[in-house]
Amino acid sequence: QVQLVESGGGLVKPGGSLRLSCAASGLTYDLYHVGWYRQRPGKQRDLVALITNRNNANYADSVKGRFTISRDNGKNTVYLQMNSLKPEDTSIYYCKAQRIMIGEVYWGQGTKVTVSS
């Protein structure tokens, strides 16, 4: 049974930092591309950052230079380091794992990030 569990969200002031974690069980992370997405109320879920199974990373323009995605396959965990946070980063953040070649997809339940003074 596959499970993705996000953690690390919370309330932070503008300019602050948070590190989100996405821990997986029931799958081998090194066979998956993993992405962080965010969704605001009434909006679509947008890709924030993606890391491939070969550790290539891509970012949305809005977070380039501020966010860093990384993975620790030994711990079956993917991280999103978020620096210089802005109020517009406020959202629920979700991680998604997509199996290479096969394409099966798993989502976590989300973790809420609020950036406010």
C-alpha positions as CSV (number, residue, x, y, z in Angstrom):
1,Q,0.0,0.0,0.0
2,V,1.5,3.3,-1.2
3,Q,1.4,6.3,1.0
4,L,2.9,9.8,0.7
5,V,3.0,11.9,3.8
6,E,3.8,15.6,3.6
7,S,5.0,17.6,6.6
8,G,6.7,20.8,7.5
9,G,4.0,23.3,6.7
10,G,3.0,26.1,9.0
11,L,2.8,29.8,9.6
12,V,5.9,31.9,8.7
13,K,6.5,35.7,8.2
14,P,7.4,37.1,4.8
15,G,11.1,36.6,4.2
16,G,11.1,33.5,6.3
17,S,11.9,29.9,5.4
18,L,10.3,26.4,5.7
19,R,11.3,23.0,4.7
20,L,8.6,20.6,3.5
21,S,9.1,16.8,3.5
22,C,7.4,14.1,1.5
23,A,8.0,10.7,3.0
24,A,7.0,7.7,1.0
25,S,6.1,4.1,2.0
26,G,5.2,1.2,-0.2
27,L,7.3,2.3,-3.1
28,T,10.9,2.7,-4.1
29,Y,11.5,6.4,-4.6
30,D,14.4,6.1,-7.0
31,L,12.0,4.7,-9.6
32,Y,9.8,7.8,-9.4
33,H,9.9,11.4,-10.5
34,V,8.6,13.5,-7.6
35,G,7.0,16.9,-7.8
36,W,5.7,19.5,-5.4
37,Y,2.5,21.3,-6.3
38,R,0.4,23.9,-4.7
39,Q,-3.2,24.8,-4.8
40,R,-5.0,27.9,-3.5
41,P,-8.7,28.0,-2.8
42,G,-10.7,28.0,-6.1
43,K,-7.5,27.7,-8.2
44,Q,-6.0,24.8,-10.1
45,R,-3.1,22.8,-8.7
46,D,0.1,24.1,-10.1
47,L,3.6,22.6,-10.3
48,V,6.1,24.3,-8.1
49,A,9.2,22.0,-8.5
50,L,10.0,18.6,-9.9
51,I,12.9,16.3,-9.4
52,T,13.5,13.4,-11.7
53,N,14.7,10.0,-10.7
54,R,18.1,11.1,-12.0
55,N,18.1,14.2,-9.8
56,N,17.3,16.7,-12.5
57,A,15.3,19.6,-11.0
58,N,12.9,22.1,-12.6
59,Y,11.1,25.0,-11.0
60,A,8.2,27.3,-11.7
61,D,9.4,30.7,-12.6
62,S,7.7,32.2,-9.6
63,V,10.0,30.2,-7.2
64,K,13.3,30.0,-9.1
65,G,16.1,31.1,-6.9
66,R,14.0,30.8,-3.7
67,F,13.0,27.1,-3.6
68,T,15.2,24.1,-3.8
69,I,13.9,20.5,-4.3
70,S,16.1,17.6,-3.2
71,R,15.7,13.9,-2.6
72,D,17.2,11.3,-0.2
73,N,16.4,7.9,-1.7
74,G,17.8,6.2,1.3
75,K,15.2,7.8,3.4
76,N,12.5,7.6,0.7
77,T,12.0,11.4,1.2
78,V,11.8,14.4,-1.0
79,Y,12.3,17.9,0.4
80,L,11.3,21.4,-0.7
81,Q,13.4,24.1,0.9
82,M,11.5,27.3,0.7
83,N,13.4,30.6,1.4
84,S,12.4,34.2,1.0
85,L,8.8,33.3,1.4
86,K,6.2,35.7,0.1
87,P,2.5,36.1,1.0
88,E,1.6,34.8,-2.5
89,D,3.3,31.5,-1.6
90,T,0.5,30.8,0.8
91,S,-1.2,27.6,-0.3
92,I,-1.6,23.9,0.4
93,Y,1.4,22.1,-0.9
94,Y,1.1,18.5,-2.2
95,C,3.7,16.1,-3.4
96,K,3.2,13.7,-6.3
97,A,5.2,10.6,-7.2
98,Q,5.1,9.4,-10.8
99,R,6.6,6.0,-11.7
100,I,9.1,6.2,-14.5
101,M,8.1,4.1,-17.7
102,I,4.8,3.0,-16.2
103,G,3.4,6.3,-15.2
104,E,1.4,5.4,-12.1
105,V,0.8,8.4,-9.9
106,Y,0.4,8.9,-6.2
107,W,-0.5,12.0,-4.2
108,G,0.0,13.0,-0.7
109,Q,-2.7,14.6,1.5
110,G,-1.1,18.1,1.5
111,T,0.4,20.4,4.0
112,K,-0.6,24.0,4.5
113,V,1.8,26.9,4.2
114,T,0.8,30.4,5.4
115,V,3.0,33.4,4.8
116,S,1.8,36.3,6.8
117,S,3.0,39.0,9.1
